[in-house]
């Protein structure tokens, strides 16, 4: 975030003539939102499968555009907003219409305390004003639908991606000079007061910061400051004369993964990486890319940007500058054609999986998509990084199907596609092409030529066997404390990571999913316990001090999960004599958990 955004001049940006959704896209990017790739998670078709709008419905053009817009961050990341869409627009849920008109609600606050909609009498307008229900009745929230979604983004995204400081009402009531300095030092954004849950909040702009002044009875805080950087937040707080502590400043809930800081890729015969994942066998290898048949569809494809074929040339794939992926049989028969990307396709590959073909494509935004023709493509992107994809390759190794991807910042990732085990290889920038060979070699082509890297699969994927065993369990049919247990197997595998932060963070996340204090322990905990115990018995595991506490907390629960821990107890009791005090203490807690009768099921 090298460029400082002066939000004190936001009114000028509001007044500027521009495409309807351009400013929303700018603001989202400024605060750190990135298009995640993939398809929207919330769609009009999903909300109302049988509804097809026509002219008689009089739905404003701006609302239809918003649903279809690629900058609709709500559709792709609804949990950023904690609101409910209402489609098709309809009557308020429990609030009367205003006198002499009707409201068509299209969005509601999470608990339906507030509903936002447009007047039926203005539904013919392309971008009508938006109303919101308050204690005093319906009032204007935004001057247009497009301005409403801009305002909603400014209410939600800075608190997620930015640094935050919340100032209690009493602190400001006791020091009215704070508000005087607010008015003297900063300008309003030019938006109407935000009325959600009675906050009546005015937004002010500062360098790289926003300040929300909650004036209504529903405002939990008098001031909320969001900064794109910590320094920007601190500068605004100090300007207002607010006393603050480090503990009061909230860090961003999400930050984009950093790009790799690498120089050009360079290889020397016999060289290896520091983990022993690869050894350079040759620096003058022939590029092992299958020949692409010269079929008419491929030859005539306009704006083609990438192409590949299977080794037997039975399938040909290509991508174009519009983000479309095209698939043909080797004889030229077209199999499928679909837009999977919102940026030009920059690399593509395909790999047979039984009787089907798996197609992987990458784009200029760093997004990877996967698709098996004949099935709907996966809605969520396979992967996404902040640099363009430069090369892709796939093959069947002795472990099963594998994929390699290179990004422009110099990082190469290699996946086992059956277990989702992945390894990051910081090879360097300038990778133009990749090829994976069945014998376990990775060919890397740069402007200097092609190097052959011999992969050590055991070092490349150290948790492969663990993930393979985890993969045999249908975790989606099991329940964790927050719903289906899809996340649990990957978190268990992360517990085995050689990186201590990764392992410890995985244990913390598993606490939230498995150590449930309700009537019955989550069913996923029963299947997770043997894997957790296995990791606890590995002396080099980097999360043993907290992992044993997790196992003990699962034992404090009820039902089959407790019994699963009981079965493993004999193998864990020796840890009461472990050299590390936290482990000795946790082992004692585990022993005490079974020194009393079972909790009632």
Number of C-alpha atoms within 10 A of each C-alpha: 10 4 7 14 17 13 21 20 18 18 15 11 13 14 9 9 7 10 7 14 19 10 18 21 20 12 17 21 14 19 24 19 21 17 19 19 24 22 19 19 13 15 17 18 12 11 13 12 9 9 12 10 11 8 7 6 12 15 22 17 15 19 18 13 14 19 17 14 14 17 21 21 25 23 22 21 15 16 10 16 18 13 18 16 22 20 17 18 18 15 18 22 12 9 15 13 16 13 7 6 10 18 27 25 24 21 20 21 16 13 10 15 15 21 29 28 27 25 18 18 14 18 18 15 15 16 20 24 20 25 24 22 25 17 10 6 12 20 15 18 23 24 15 19 25 22 23 20 20 19 20 17 21 18 17 13 21 25 23 21 24 25 23 26 25 18 20 14 15 10 15 16 12 9 12 10 13 19 17 11 13 20 13 10 15 21 18 21 22 18 19 18 20 25 23 21 18 19 20 19 23 19 24 24 24 26 18 25 29 29 28 23 23 23 20 18 11 14 19 17 22 21 26 20 27 33 27 24 19 19 13 20 25 21 16 24 21 12 14 19 15 15 9 14 8 7 8 11 17 16 18 19 11 12 13 11 9 8 14 17 11 13 13 13 18 14 21 12 14 13 14 17 12 7 10 14 20 23 19 20 19 18 20 13 15 13 16 18 17 13 13 19 18 12 15 11 16 21 10 9 13 11 11 21 18 22 22 24 24 21 17 10 15 15 25 30 27 27 32 23 19 17 22 19 25 22 26 20 17 19 14 17 14 16 14 14 15 14 14 28 26 19 20 22 32 26 28 29 28 28 22 18 12 7 5 11 17 16 25 23 31 34 31 22 23 22 28 27 23 23 20 18 16 10 7 9 17 14 16 16 18 17 15 22 20 18 19 23 30 27 26 28 26 29 22 19 17 11 16 13 19 25 22 23 28 32 30 22 24 23 23 24 16 23 19 22 15 14 23 16 21 19 18 15 18 18 22 22 22 21 26 19 21 24 24 25 18 15 12 19 20 24 24 27 24 17 11 13 15 24 25 26 25 20 20 15 18 12 14 21 18 18 19 21 15 18 20 15 12 20 15 9 13 12 20 14 12 18 19 23 20 11 13 17 21 16 15 25 24 16 19 23 22 22 30 26 19 15 13 15 14 16 23 21 15 22 24 15 14 23 19 13 22 28 22 20 14 10 11 15 26 28 20 25 28 20 19 20 24 16 17 22 19 14 22 25 14 11 8 11 18 21 24 26 19 19 26 27 20 23 26 24 21 27 28 23 25 20 19 18 25 26 17 18 25 16 11 14 18 10 12 18 15 11 19 19 13 13 9 12 13 16 21 19 18 23 25 16 19 26 19 12 20 17 9 8 7 15 13 9 11
